[in-house]
Amino acid sequence: MPTVNYVPKKDRCQFCGREATLLCDMPAGKVVSHARGLGFNSTVLTCDKKICVKCATRVNGYDFCPECVQKIRDARKGVEE
């Protein structure tokens, strides 16, 4: 009998249900903080949806979920005048 590996729901790909080993790297926002004497610090927030290797699209070392890939494809190209 084959061995079936149980994957807890919190560790599953949000798109297919396989084991998620990656998080989406699409920038989703930025947090700027200030500490007296240390200046400003900027942190980029990412989408962070859990994705498996099969659902991820890797570009230059960054992994994107199917939803973010679609957002990139749907983005308007150029500027209307």
N, CA, C and O atoms as a MOPAC input file, in Angstrom:
PM7 MOZYME 1SCF
protein

 N      0.84600 1    -1.18000 1     0.00000 1
 C      0.00000 1     0.00000 1     0.00000 1
 C      0.89200 1     1.24500 1     0.00000 1
 O      1.81500 1     1.34100 1     0.80900 1
 N      0.61800 1     2.22500 1    -0.92400 1
 C      1.45400 1     3.43500 1    -0.99300 1
 C      1.27100 1     4.30100 1     0.24400 1
 O      0.20500 1     4.32600 1     0.86000 1
 N      2.33400 1     5.00600 1     0.58800 1
 C      2.29900 1     5.91400 1     1.72000 1
 C      1.68500 1     7.24100 1     1.29200 1
 O      2.09100 1     7.81800 1     0.28300 1
 N      0.71800 1     7.72300 1     2.04700 1
 C      0.07100 1     9.00300 1     1.75300 1
 C      0.53500 1    10.00400 1     2.80600 1
 O      0.35700 1     9.79400 1     4.00600 1
 N      1.12500 1    11.08100 1     2.34000 1
 C      1.57300 1    12.11700 1     3.26200 1
 C      0.44800 1    13.12100 1     3.48000 1
 O     -0.06600 1    13.71600 1     2.53300 1
 N      0.07900 1    13.29800 1     4.73400 1
 C     -0.96000 1    14.26400 1     5.07600 1
 C     -0.33100 1    15.64600 1     5.14500 1
 O      0.70100 1    15.83100 1     5.79000 1
 N     -0.95400 1    16.61900 1     4.47900 1
 C     -0.48800 1    17.99900 1     4.51200 1
 C     -1.54500 1    18.82000 1     5.24700 1
 O     -2.67900 1    18.92700 1     4.78200 1
 N     -1.17900 1    19.40300 1     6.39900 1
 C     -2.15000 1    20.22300 1     7.13100 1
 C     -2.67800 1    21.36300 1     6.25200 1
 O     -1.95600 1    21.87300 1     5.39500 1
 N     -3.90900 1    21.75100 1     6.46200 1
 C     -4.55000 1    22.78600 1     5.64700 1
 C     -3.72700 1    24.07300 1     5.60400 1
 O     -3.64700 1    24.72400 1     4.56200 1
 N     -3.11600 1    24.44200 1     6.73100 1
 C     -2.34400 1    25.68400 1     6.78600 1
 C     -1.07000 1    25.62700 1     5.94400 1
 O     -0.47900 1    26.66500 1     5.64700 1
 N     -0.64500 1    24.43000 1     5.55800 1
 C      0.57800 1    24.26500 1     4.76300 1
 C      0.30000 1    23.90600 1     3.30500 1
 O      1.21700 1    23.51000 1     2.58500 1
 N     -0.94300 1    24.03700 1     2.86200 1
 C     -1.30900 1    23.68200 1     1.49200 1
 C     -1.24300 1    24.88700 1     0.56200 1
 O     -1.43400 1    26.02900 1     0.97700 1
 N     -0.96800 1    24.60000 1    -0.70300 1
 C     -1.00500 1    25.61500 1    -1.75400 1
 C     -2.42600 1    26.16700 1    -1.82000 1
 O     -3.39100 1    25.40300 1    -1.80500 1
 N     -2.55500 1    27.47500 1    -1.89200 1
 C     -3.87300 1    28.10800 1    -1.92100 1
 C     -4.56200 1    27.96600 1    -3.27500 1
 O     -5.68900 1    28.43000 1    -3.45000 1
 N     -3.88400 1    27.32200 1    -4.24300 1
 C     -4.45200 1    27.20800 1    -5.58600 1
 C     -4.76400 1    25.76900 1    -5.98300 1
 O     -5.71800 1    25.53200 1    -6.72400 1
 N     -3.97100 1    24.79200 1    -5.49900 1
 C     -4.20300 1    23.40900 1    -5.91300 1
 C     -4.29300 1    22.43000 1    -4.74800 1
 O     -4.76400 1    21.30800 1    -4.93200 1
 N     -3.85500 1    22.82200 1    -3.55700 1
 C     -3.94400 1    21.95600 1    -2.39100 1
 C     -2.71300 1    21.11600 1    -2.11600 1
 O     -2.64500 1    20.43900 1    -1.08900 1
 N     -1.71900 1    21.14500 1    -3.02900 1
 C     -0.47800 1    20.42300 1    -2.75700 1
 C      0.27100 1    21.09700 1    -1.61200 1
 O     -0.13400 1    22.15700 1    -1.13600 1
 N      1.36600 1    20.47500 1    -1.17300 1
 C      2.16900 1    21.06700 1    -0.11600 1
 C      2.81200 1    22.35600 1    -0.61700 1
 O      3.49100 1    22.35800 1    -1.64400 1
 N      2.59900 1    23.43500 1     0.09900 1
 C      3.16500 1    24.73600 1    -0.26700 1
 C      4.55000 1    24.88100 1     0.35200 1
 O      4.72300 1    24.72600 1     1.56100 1
 N      5.52200 1    25.17700 1    -0.48600 1
 C      6.88600 1    25.37200 1     0.00200 1
 C      7.39200 1    26.77200 1    -0.29200 1
 O      8.52300 1    27.11100 1     0.05600 1
 N      6.55700 1    27.59600 1    -0.93600 1
 C      6.95100 1    28.94400 1    -1.33600 1
 C      5.88900 1    29.95300 1    -0.91700 1
 O      4.74200 1    29.59300 1    -0.65200 1
 N      6.28700 1    31.21700 1    -0.86000 1
 C      5.36800 1    32.32900 1    -0.65300 1
 C      5.49800 1    33.27200 1    -1.84400 1
 O      6.59300 1    33.44800 1    -2.37800 1
 N      4.39400 1    33.87600 1    -2.26200 1
 C      4.41100 1    34.81000 1    -3.38700 1
 C      5.22100 1    36.06000 1    -3.01200 1
 O      5.06000 1    36.62100 1    -1.92800 1
 N      6.08800 1    36.47500 1    -3.92900 1
 C      6.99100 1    37.60100 1    -3.70600 1
 C      6.51600 1    38.92200 1    -4.31600 1
 O      7.27300 1    39.89200 1    -4.34100 1
 N      5.27900 1    38.97500 1    -4.80600 1
 C      4.76600 1    40.19100 1    -5.43600 1
 C      4.65100 1    41.30700 1    -4.39200 1
 O      4.00400 1    41.11900 1    -3.36200 1
 N      5.27100 1    42.46600 1    -4.64500 1
 C      5.14000 1    43.58700 1    -3.71000 1
 C      3.67200 1    43.98500 1    -3.55300 1
 O      2.94800 1    44.11400 1    -4.54000 1
 N      3.24200 1    44.17700 1    -2.30400 1
 C      1.84900 1    44.51700 1    -2.03800 1
 C      1.71400 1    45.81700 1    -1.25500 1
 O      0.60200 1    46.31400 1    -1.07500 1
 N      2.80800 1    46.36500 1    -0.79600 1
 C      2.74500 1    47.59800 1    -0.02100 1
 C      4.08800 1    47.90300 1     0.61100 1
 O      5.06400 1    47.17200 1     0.43500 1
 N      4.11400 1    49.00000 1     1.35100 1
 C      5.34800 1    49.42500 1     2.00000 1
 C      5.01400 1    50.01700 1     3.36000 1
 O      4.02100 1    50.72800 1     3.51700 1
 N      5.85300 1    49.71300 1     4.33400 1
 C      5.71200 1    50.26800 1     5.67100 1
 C      6.95500 1    51.10000 1     5.95200 1
 O      8.08000 1    50.62000 1     5.81500 1
 N      6.74200 1    52.35000 1     6.34500 1
 C      7.85800 1    53.23000 1     6.68700 1
 C      7.76100 1    53.52500 1     8.17100 1
 O      6.71700 1    53.95400 1     8.66500 1
 N      8.85500 1    53.29300 1     8.87700 1
 C      8.87400 1    53.56400 1    10.31700 1
 C     10.02900 1    54.50900 1    10.63300 1
 O     10.95600 1    54.67500 1     9.84100 1
 N      9.94800 1    55.12000 1    11.80600 1
 C     10.97800 1    56.06600 1    12.21300 1
 C     11.34000 1    55.80500 1    13.67100 1
 O     10.47000 1    55.65300 1    14.52900 1
 N     12.62700 1    55.75900 1    13.92500 1
 C     13.10700 1    55.62900 1    15.29900 1
 C     14.00400 1    56.82100 1    15.57500 1
 O     14.93000 1    57.11200 1    14.81700 1
 N     13.71800 1    57.49500 1    16.65800 1
 C     14.49000 1    58.69100 1    17.01200 1
 C     15.98300 1    58.35400 1    17.05600 1
 O     16.40000 1    57.41300 1    17.73200 1
 N     16.76000 1    59.12400 1    16.33900 1
 C     18.20000 1    58.92900 1    16.31300 1
 C     18.66500 1    57.93000 1    15.27200 1
 O     19.84700 1    57.90500 1    14.92900 1
 N     17.75700 1    57.10200 1    14.76000 1
 C     18.14200 1    56.09400 1    13.76300 1
 C     17.61600 1    56.41900 1    12.36800 1
 O     18.05600 1    55.81800 1    11.38800 1
 N     16.69900 1    57.34300 1    12.26800 1
 C     16.16000 1    57.72700 1    10.96900 1
 C     15.00200 1    56.85200 1    10.52100 1
 O     14.38700 1    56.14400 1    11.31900 1
 N     14.72000 1    56.91800 1     9.23100 1
 C     13.60100 1    56.18600 1     8.65200 1
 C     14.04200 1    54.80900 1     8.18600 1
 O     15.18000 1    54.61000 1     7.76100 1
 N     13.10700 1    53.85700 1     8.27500 1
 C     13.33900 1    52.50200 1     7.80400 1
 C     12.14700 1    52.11800 1     6.94000 1
 O     11.00000 1    52.30600 1     7.34500 1
 N     12.41000 1    51.57900 1     5.74800 1
 C     11.35000 1    51.20100 1     4.82600 1
 C     11.36200 1    49.68500 1     4.63900 1
 O     12.41500 1    49.09100 1     4.40300 1
 N     10.18100 1    49.05800 1     4.74500 1
 C     10.04400 1    47.62300 1     4.56600 1
 C      8.97100 1    47.35500 1     3.51600 1
 O      7.87700 1    47.91600 1     3.58400 1
 N      9.28300 1    46.50100 1     2.55000 1
 C      8.32700 1    46.14300 1     1.50700 1
 C      7.51800 1    44.93300 1     1.96600 1
 O      8.08500 1    43.92600 1     2.39000 1
 N      6.19900 1    45.03500 1     1.88000 1
 C      5.30700 1    43.92300 1     2.19400 1
 C      5.02200 1    43.17000 1     0.89700 1
 O      4.89100 1    43.78500 1    -0.16100 1
 N      4.92400 1    41.84700 1     0.97200 1
 C      4.65000 1    41.04600 1    -0.21700 1
 C      3.32600 1    40.31100 1    -0.08000 1
 O      2.76900 1    40.22200 1     1.01400 1
 N      2.83000 1    39.79000 1    -1.18100 1
 C      1.55400 1    39.07200 1    -1.23500 1
 C      1.54300 1    37.91100 1    -0.23300 1
 O      0.58100 1    37.75900 1     0.52000 1
 N      2.57500 1    37.11100 1    -0.21600 1
 C      2.77200 1    36.00000 1     0.73000 1
 C      1.72300 1    34.89900 1     0.67500 1
 O      1.56100 1    34.17600 1     1.65700 1
 N      1.00100 1    34.74200 1    -0.43800 1
 C      0.10700 1    33.59100 1    -0.55600 1
 C      0.96700 1    32.33600 1    -0.64000 1
 O      2.01900 1    32.33700 1    -1.27900 1
 N      0.51600 1    31.27000 1     0.00800 1
 C      1.25900 1    30.01000 1    -0.00800 1
 C      1.05600 1    29.32300 1    -1.35400 1
 O     -0.07300 1    29.14100 1    -1.81100 1
 N      2.17400 1    28.94300 1    -1.98200 1
 C      2.11500 1    28.29900 1    -3.29300 1
 C      3.08200 1    27.12000 1    -3.36400 1
 O      4.10700 1    27.09300 1    -2.68200 1
 N      2.73600 1    26.15000 1    -4.20200 1
 C      3.61700 1    25.00800 1    -4.44300 1
 C      4.50300 1    25.32300 1    -5.64900 1
 O      4.28900 1    26.31700 1    -6.34300 1
 N      5.48800 1    24.47800 1    -5.88800 1
 C      6.42000 1    24.68800 1    -6.99500 1
 C      5.68800 1    24.65400 1    -8.34000 1
 O      6.04100 1    25.40300 1    -9.25100 1
 N      4.67100 1    23.79200 1    -8.47500 1
 C      3.95500 1    23.66300 1    -9.74900 1
 C      3.08500 1    24.87700 1   -10.07300 1
 O      2.90200 1    25.20300 1   -11.24600 1
 N      2.55000 1    25.54800 1    -9.06100 1
 C      1.69000 1    26.71300 1    -9.29800 1
 C      2.48200 1    28.01700 1    -9.38700 1
 O      1.96900 1    29.01500 1    -9.89400 1
 N      3.71400 1    28.02300 1    -8.90400 1
 C      4.52500 1    29.24300 1    -8.89200 1
 C      5.09100 1    29.54600 1   -10.27000 1
 O      5.40500 1    28.64200 1   -11.04400 1
 N      5.21600 1    30.82900 1   -10.55800 1
 C      5.92800 1    31.29300 1   -11.74400 1
 C      7.16200 1    32.00600 1   -11.23100 1
 O      7.06200 1    33.00500 1   -10.51800 1
 N      8.34300 1    31.48200 1   -11.59900 1
 C      9.60100 1    32.04200 1   -11.11200 1
 C     10.17700 1    32.97200 1   -12.17700 1
 O     10.32900 1    32.59900 1   -13.34100 1
 N     10.49800 1    34.20800 1   -11.73800 1
 C     11.09600 1    35.21000 1   -12.62300 1
 C     12.26600 1    35.83900 1   -11.88200 1
 O     12.08800 1    36.46600 1   -10.83800 1
 N     13.45900 1    35.66700 1   -12.42700 1
 C     14.67500 1    36.25300 1   -11.83200 1
 C     14.80700 1    35.96300 1   -10.34000 1
 O     15.19600 1    36.84200 1    -9.57100 1
 N     14.48900 1    34.74700 1    -9.92800 1
 C     14.63500 1    34.35400 1    -8.52500 1
 C     13.46100 1    34.71400 1    -7.63200 1
 O     13.50100 1    34.44000 1    -6.43300 1
 N     12.42100 1    35.31800 1    -8.18200 1
 C     11.22300 1    35.66700 1    -7.42000 1
 C     10.09100 1    34.72300 1    -7.82100 1
 O      9.96400 1    34.36200 1    -8.99100 1
 N      9.27100 1    34.32700 1    -6.85200 1
 C      8.15200 1    33.42300 1    -7.10500 1
 C      6.83900 1    34.18700 1    -7.00900 1
 O      6.60900 1    34.93300 1    -6.05800 1
 N      5.97300 1    33.99000 1    -8.01700 1
 C      4.69200 1    34.67600 1    -8.06400 1
 C      3.55400 1    33.67100 1    -8.11800 1
 O      3.65900 1    32.64000 1    -8.78200 1
 N      2.45700 1    33.97700 1    -7.41000 1
 C      1.27400 1    33.11800 1    -7.42600 1
 C      0.48200 1    33.37600 1    -8.71100 1
 O      0.68200 1    34.40400 1    -9.35900 1
 N     -0.41900 1    32.45100 1    -9.08900 1
 C     -1.21300 1    32.64300 1   -10.30700 1
 C     -2.01900 1    33.94800 1   -10.32500 1
 O     -2.15900 1    34.56100 1   -11.38400 1
 N     -2.54700 1    34.38400 1    -9.18200 1
 C     -3.32100 1    35.63200 1    -9.14500 1
 C     -2.44700 1    36.83500 1    -9.47600 1
 O     -2.86000 1    37.70900 1   -10.23800 1
 N     -1.25200 1    36.88800 1    -8.91600 1
 C     -0.35700 1    38.02200 1    -9.17100 1
 C      0.16500 1    37.99700 1   -10.60100 1
 O      0.36000 1    39.05000 1   -11.20800 1
 N      0.39400 1    36.79400 1   -11.14800 1
 C      0.80900 1    36.69000 1   -12.55300 1
 C     -0.29300 1    37.25800 1   -13.44200 1
 O     -0.01100 1    37.96600 1   -14.40900 1
 N     -1.55200 1    36.94900 1   -13.11600 1
 C     -2.67100 1    37.48700 1   -13.90100 1
 C     -2.75400 1    39.00100 1   -13.77200 1
 O     -3.04700 1    39.68200 1   -14.75500 1
 N     -2.50400 1    39.54600 1   -12.57700 1
 C     -2.49900 1    41.00100 1   -12.39600 1
 C     -1.44100 1    41.64700 1   -13.28200 1
 O     -1.67700 1    42.69800 1   -13.87700 1
 N     -0.27400 1    41.01400 1   -13.36700 1
 C      0.80600 1    41.54100 1   -14.21500 1
 C      0.37400 1    41.50200 1   -15.67300 1
 O      0.59000 1    42.46100 1   -16.41400 1
 N     -0.23900 1    40.39300 1   -16.08900 1
 C     -0.68900 1    40.27900 1   -17.49000 1
 C     -1.78800 1    41.28300 1   -17.82200 1
 O     -1.85600 1    41.79000 1   -18.94200 1
 N     -2.65400 1    41.56800 1   -16.84000 1
 C     -3.77600 1    42.49300 1   -17.06700 1
 C     -3.37600 1    43.97100 1   -16.96600 1
 O     -4.14200 1    44.85400 1   -17.35300 1
 N     -2.18100 1    44.22900 1   -16.44800 1
 C     -1.75200 1    45.61800 1   -16.27300 1
 C     -1.69500 1    46.31900 1   -17.62600 1
 O     -1.25500 1    45.74800 1   -18.62300 1
 N     -2.14000 1    47.54300 1   -17.63500 1
 C     -2.12600 1    48.31800 1   -18.88300 1
 C     -0.69600 1    48.59600 1   -19.29800 1
 O      0.16400 1    48.92500 1   -18.48000 1
 N     -0.47300 1    48.45700 1   -20.56400 1
 C      0.85700 1    48.73500 1   -21.09900 1
 C      0.87700 1    50.11700 1   -21.70400 1
 O      0.02000 1    50.45900 1   -22.51800 1
 N      1.84900 1    50.91000 1   -21.31100 1
 C      1.95300 1    52.25600 1   -21.84200 1
 C      0.99400 1    53.20600 1   -21.15100 1
 O      0.26900 1    52.82800 1   -20.23200 1
 N      1.00400 1    54.43600 1   -21.60900 1
 C      0.16200 1    55.46400 1   -21.03300 1
 C     -0.66900 1    56.07700 1   -22.14800 1
 O     -0.15300 1    56.43300 1   -23.20700 1
 N     -1.97300 1    56.19400 1   -21.88800 1
 C     -2.83900 1    56.84200 1   -22.88300 1
 C     -2.66900 1    58.34100 1   -22.79200 1
 O     -2.49400 1    58.89400 1   -21.70700 1
 N     -2.72200 1    58.98800 1   -23.93000 1
 C     -2.58900 1    60.46000 1   -23.94900 1
 C     -3.89900 1    61.08700 1   -24.31300 1
 O     -3.99800 1    62.31200 1   -24.38300 1

